[in-house]
Amino acid sequence: MSMDILVGLQWGDEGKGKFIDHICSQYDLVARFNGGANAGHSIYYNNQKVTLKLLPSGVFYPNTLNVIGTGVVVNPIQLKQEIEQLIALDASLAVEKRLLLSAKAHLVLPTYPYFDRYYEEHPQFRTIGTTKNGIAPAYANKILRHNLRVGEVYRAAFPIELQAIVARQYIELQQLGCELPLLEDMMAEFLSAIEFLKSLAIIDTELYVNQALKEGKKVLAEGAQATMLDIDHGTYPYVTSSNTIAGGACTGLGVSPKNIGEIFGVTKAYTTRVGEGIFPTELVGVEADELRIKGGEFGSNTKRPRRVGWLDIPALKYAVMVNGVTQLIVTKGDILSDREEVPICIQYEVNGKKQAYFDVNQQEEDIQPVYQMMQGWRGDFTLIQDESQVPTAFLAYIHFLEQQVEVAVTYLSTGPNREEIIELKRK
């Protein structure tokens, strides 16, 4: 049995959580492979909007095991809070009994969010637009080999080593002029969360996932953030701190590339991004405000207003290429309803030359998007039950998208609720 992978193809917020929630019942195991609590997958459960930051999206299915893999950085305080919130929502979910945590995953120490905030807000450093959750400092200290891992919490020396690292970093933060809680309070809260962490199943998840595949079980690897935010292949420096593309699932979970099956890529029918960085098809002014409000384009984690723009085919073709996408999922086509025409960027003009693919090294001022106008569509998408009820003009938009990126669209989201998604018979 092979492992399927799901990734976002834009700058995040494509609706990955909803699609994963839709297909989770088909899988025995859902594994998160990158990022930390800077991600936010929104899912509607019992008519309530739930935002998952660290937990995999399989937590709502009683027969699905959930893995937080080695490539994830774990803040035990936030993980504890997230599990407790789900228990309060529905104790029968028994989240803590269906969660496996990689012993090799790195911890987000309590000082890291303060470093993150300092770098983001100080005028001497580049403003990236991070969530200030301490994810970058966690990955940085991982690479420096100065960090602690989840599996180390059982060692007798762990509290002593933790105290030494945090105390040293606390002095650094004080010298930088940061406002801090008392060191004793910071440590007490963190150590309390560590005790909670010990109640979970902390194992070598690589062995578990590969054994599950060997036994013929179905595994889905869930990515956080999205392709254009990949630390290596995204719009650096305005990116996240981990590998968000499909290849990151292999390293983040310890699964060989030869064991990969379907690679699902999720895209909105338009484009959004949060934070700084290049955005060739961005809208501004009244039109942007209208699209943002209609689409509810505010961060699920930070509540920040998202930047919005038209669908960018060159960027999407690039994302499909680096991920090896086999199936496309399109969300939020309903948000573009009731327009006479819908622009779609089919290529760029750069210094007088046509360009079919996004180049992450280019400057935005050099890029002139070339648009094709598509006929608009109307109708109540929440009434759509199958492909025959999809507005003809929107199907034409989908067909055009498929031709441009050379991948079939197999699912359409028709609204925000978990059941509002249909499968297209196009594989």
Order of alpha helices (4+ residues) and beta strands (2+ residues): beta-alpha-beta-beta-beta-beta-beta-alpha-beta-beta-alpha-alpha-alpha-alpha-beta-alpha-beta-alpha-beta-beta-alpha-beta-beta-alpha-beta-beta-beta-beta-alpha-beta-beta
